[in-house]
């Protein structure tokens, strides 16, 4: 029964009691985690070498131009414009990525909360509204791409 409750990456170590010199298993059972050694280089699943999308470190020349047009012509704050450009780029490459939508909405709410000192109820309402808007945009983008492939 004890084996069923212990995760697979843990090993069971039996300790001998001083009163039990025969080496029989005692009631003092300890669990110690085993560690697997990581290989060299990038690990499976890391996103360090991303070339595009929300988590990439650089902007393409077209994205840079778009960023400057948004900030200069529309008068949008550069931080918001950057989130907008990155979100548009990532939805273009991977429209069904819900994580990007959540991260963008979190950053937008964080920025507006800090700049306009929103209270907790306003923040949660704003997060809900932004989530719905971005989710709808993501669904429309993915539906448009699926329709163009057929």
C-alpha positions in Angstrom: 0.0 0.0 0.0 2.9 2.4 0.8 4.3 2.0 -2.8 1.1 3.3 -4.3 1.4 6.6 -2.4 5.0 7.4 -3.2 5.7 9.2 -6.5 7.9 7.3 -9.1 10.9 9.7 -8.7 11.3 8.9 -5.0 13.2 6.0 -3.6 12.5 4.3 -0.4 15.4 4.1 2.1 15.2 1.7 5.0 17.0 2.5 8.2 18.2 0.0 10.7 17.6 0.7 14.4 20.3 0.4 17.0 17.9 -2.0 18.8 17.5 -4.1 15.6 21.1 -5.1 14.6 19.9 -7.9 12.4 19.2 -5.4 9.6 15.5 -6.1 9.4 13.3 -3.4 8.0 12.1 -1.2 10.8 9.3 1.2 11.1 11.7 4.2 10.4 11.2 4.6 6.6 12.4 7.8 5.0 11.8 9.1 1.5 14.5 10.9 -0.4 14.1 12.4 -3.9 16.3 11.1 -6.6 17.6 13.6 -9.2 18.3 13.0 -12.8 21.2 14.8 -14.4 20.4 17.3 -17.0 22.1 17.0 -20.4 24.2 19.8 -21.9 22.6 22.5 -24.0 19.0 23.5 -24.3 16.5 21.4 -22.5 13.4 20.0 -24.1 10.6 22.6 -24.2 12.7 25.7 -23.6 11.9 28.7 -25.8 15.2 30.5 -25.8 15.8 30.4 -29.5 12.4 31.8 -30.5 12.5 33.8 -33.7 8.9 35.2 -33.6 6.0 35.4 -31.3 5.1 37.0 -28.0 8.2 35.6 -26.2 10.8 36.4 -28.8 13.4 38.9 -27.7 13.5 41.0 -30.9 11.3 42.8 -33.3 11.4 42.4 -37.1 11.9 45.5 -39.1 8.2 45.4 -40.1 7.2 45.1 -36.4 9.5 48.0 -35.5 8.0 50.2 -38.1 4.5 49.2 -36.9 5.5 50.0 -33.3 6.7 53.5 -34.3 3.6 54.1 -36.4 1.3 53.1 -33.5 3.2 55.3 -30.9 3.7 58.4 -33.2 0.5 58.4 -35.3 -2.0 57.0 -32.9 -0.5 58.4 -29.7 -0.5 55.1 -27.9 2.0 54.5 -25.0 5.1 52.6 -26.3 4.6 49.8 -23.7 1.0 49.2 -24.8 2.1 49.5 -28.5 4.7 46.8 -27.9 2.2 44.5 -26.3 -0.1 45.1 -29.3 2.6 44.4 -31.9 3.8 41.3 -30.1 0.3 39.9 -29.6 -0.5 40.5 -33.3 2.7 38.8 -34.3 2.2 35.8 -32.1 -1.5 35.4 -33.1 -0.4 35.5 -36.7 2.0 32.6 -36.2 0.0 30.6 -33.6 -3.6 31.8 -33.4 -4.8 29.2 -31.0 -2.2 29.9 -28.3 -4.3 30.7 -25.2 -1.2 31.2 -23.1 -0.2 34.3 -25.2 -3.7 35.7 -24.7 -3.5 35.3 -21.0 -0.1 36.8 -20.8 -1.0 39.8 -22.9 -4.1 40.5 -20.8 -2.1 40.1 -17.6 0.5 42.6 -18.8 -2.2 45.1 -20.0 -4.1 44.9 -16.6 -0.8 45.3 -14.7 0.2 48.3 -16.8 -3.2 50.0 -16.4 -3.4 49.2 -12.7 0.0 50.8 -12.0 -0.6 53.9 -14.1 -4.2 54.5 -13.1 -4.1 53.0 -9.6 -7.1 50.6 -10.1 -8.5 48.9 -7.1 -9.0 45.1 -6.9 -12.6 45.1 -8.3 -11.6 47.3 -11.2 -8.6 45.1 -12.0 -10.6 41.9 -12.0 -13.3 43.5 -14.1 -10.7 44.9 -16.6 -9.0 41.5 -16.7 -12.3 39.7 -17.5 -13.1 42.2 -20.3 -9.6 42.1 -21.8 -9.6 38.3 -21.7 -12.9 38.2 -23.5 -11.8 40.6 -26.2 -8.5 38.9 -26.8 -10.1 35.5 -26.8 -12.6 36.6 -29.4 -9.8 38.1 -31.5 -7.8 34.9 -31.2 -10.8 32.8 -32.3 -11.5 35.0 -35.2 -7.8 34.9 -36.3 -7.7 31.1 -36.1 -11.1 30.7 -37.9 -9.8 33.0 -40.7 -6.6 31.0 -41.1 -8.5 27.7 -41.1 -10.9 29.1 -43.7 -8.0 30.2 -45.9 -6.4 26.7 -45.9 -9.5 25.0 -47.2 
